Amino acid sequence: MIETFDVLVVGAGAAGLYTALCLPEHLQVGLINKNTLPVSASDWAQGGIAAAIAPEDSAELHVQDTLVAGAGLCEVDAVQFLVEEAPACIDSLVKMGVAFDRTGPDLALTLEAAHSRRRVLHSADTTGKAVVSTLTAKVLSRNNIQLISPAFALSLWLNTETGRCQGISAICGSTVKWFRAEAVVLATGGGGQVFAQTTNPSVSTGDGVAIGWRAGALLRDLEFVQFHPTALSKVGAPRFLISEAVRGEGAHLVDSKGYRFAFDYHPNGELAPRDVVSRAIFRHLQKTGEPHVWLDLRPIAVDRLRYRFPNIIQVCADWGIDVFSEPVPVTPAAHYWMGGIVADKFNQTSIPGLYAVGETASTGVHGANRLASNSLLECLVFGAQMANLKVEGNPPPAPKSNPP
């Protein structure tokens, strides 16, 4: 039996959840997720969401910082769209109940690497969890959204005459099921698990990009994988990400002699773009022969450190590291995939009826290297565009081609 929806969304991280919520409420939405809610890279995101909302900031500055980080390969129009839509998306999250940190009545903003202003909103050091948990609760309360989980998406179902996407297959339990819809949205995240060392959760296996490729969707920039500079490097421990915001708040990156070597590679030292800092660490380790470098959080005031980074403090303590008295051993690890399925600002791919949102997509906003905290922002800004999706809101007519 073939189940029918108006729209199918594949993936339940920030991109998939927000997309499902932004779709018109008269549409019946199927949300396919291969794991229980919430398990996604978005849920693991620590730093925050970038938005130029401070009086001393501007959209122009945010655009410029993004273009510089992207090493000249960003699409300017896409970046401008991302940045200009950011404040409205932040307002939407606040109204939904996301508990961002505040300084008095104002939203608190922190500095992260390669940003020229303090523009990163945060919820302690578990911003992704705060956002995803709020979105999950909203999704579960919506009558027009049906969760299909656990289900592992396999292949797109294309009309053999028109080439239009009209559904998808998925493994549900021990059987393969076909789901039919007028539109399919791939929001499956990245593919960090193809690397031996990654900050991504086990579900980040590049499913959406692979599904799109097998169906003939146009892909782009798959060679651009961002390695986060500071992942915990301790035998037996997961490659836990030590947020960019730690360096933004004043932490130092040093070698075993306490030398701040990053300034040898870029005038901004630890606050250079991520690709620059990761290469600096790699080259310095090649030079010294040491297994890792150190991230020293002790320059941050103790009260500030406890307030901003409780999760990092706890995880490090779980692995025997007291951040108040010793530095944290770190090395780079695969973190984010800039490339993906080519999509325009309305998320339309090269296949009619197929859309891609978030890390699965390549919209041109990140270029060769993503600016810190622009990832959750991309999920929100582009997910919001699905509110403009035009479908009939009725069960689609019987397809002219049966499932393969």
Stockholm file with secondary structure:
# STOCKHOLM 1.0

chainA/1-404         MIETFDVLVVGAGAAGLYTALCLPEHLQVGLINKNTLPVSASDWAQGGIAAAIAPEDSAELHVQDTLVAGAGLCEVDAVQFLVEEAPACIDSLVKMGVAFDRTGPDLALTLEAAHSRRRVLHSADTTGKAVVSTLTAKVLSRNNIQLISPAFALSLWLNTETGRCQGISAICGSTVKWFRAEAVVLATGGGGQVFAQTTNPSVSTGDGVAIGWRAGALLRDLEFVQFHPTALSKVGAPRFLISEAVRGEGAHLVDSKGYRFAFDYHPNGELAPRDVVSRAIFRHLQKTGEPHVWLDLRPIAVDRLRYRFPNIIQVCADWGIDVFSEPVPVTPAAHYWMGGIVADKFNQTSIPGLYAVGETASTGVHGANRLASNSLLECLVFGAQMANLKVEGNPPPAPKSNPP
#=GR chainA/1-404 SS CCEECSEEEECCSHHHHHHHHHSCTTSCEEEECSSSSSCSHHHHCCSCEECCCSTTCCHHHHHHHHHHHTTTCSCHHHHHHHHHHHHHHHHHHHHHTCCCCEETTEECEECCTTCSSCCEECSTTCHHHHHHHHHHHHHHTCTTEEEECSCEEEEEEECTTTCCEEEEEEEETTEEEEEECSEEEECCCCCGGGSSSBSSCTTCSCHHHHHHHHTTCCEECTTCEEEEEEEECCTTSCCCBCCHHHHHTTCEEECTTCCCGGGGTCTTGGGSCHHHHHHHHHHHHHHHCCSCEEEECTTSCHHHHHHHCHHHHHHHHHTTCCTTTSCEEEEEEEEEECCEEECCTTCBCSSTTEEECGGGEECSSSTTSCCTTCHHHHHHHHHHGGGGCCCCSSCCCCCSSCCC
#=GC SS_cons         CCEECSEEEECCSHHHHHHHHHSCTTSCEEEECSSSSSCSHHHHCCSCEECCCSTTCCHHHHHHHHHHHTTTCSCHHHHHHHHHHHHHHHHHHHHHTCCCCEETTEECEECCTTCSSCCEECSTTCHHHHHHHHHHHHHHTCTTEEEECSCEEEEEEECTTTCCEEEEEEEETTEEEEEECSEEEECCCCCGGGSSSBSSCTTCSCHHHHHHHHTTCCEECTTCEEEEEEEECCTTSCCCBCCHHHHHTTCEEECTTCCCGGGGTCTTGGGSCHHHHHHHHHHHHHHHCCSCEEEECTTSCHHHHHHHCHHHHHHHHHTTCCTTTSCEEEEEEEEEECCEEECCTTCBCSSTTEEECGGGEECSSSTTSCCTTCHHHHHHHHHHGGGGCCCCSSCCCCCSSCCC
//
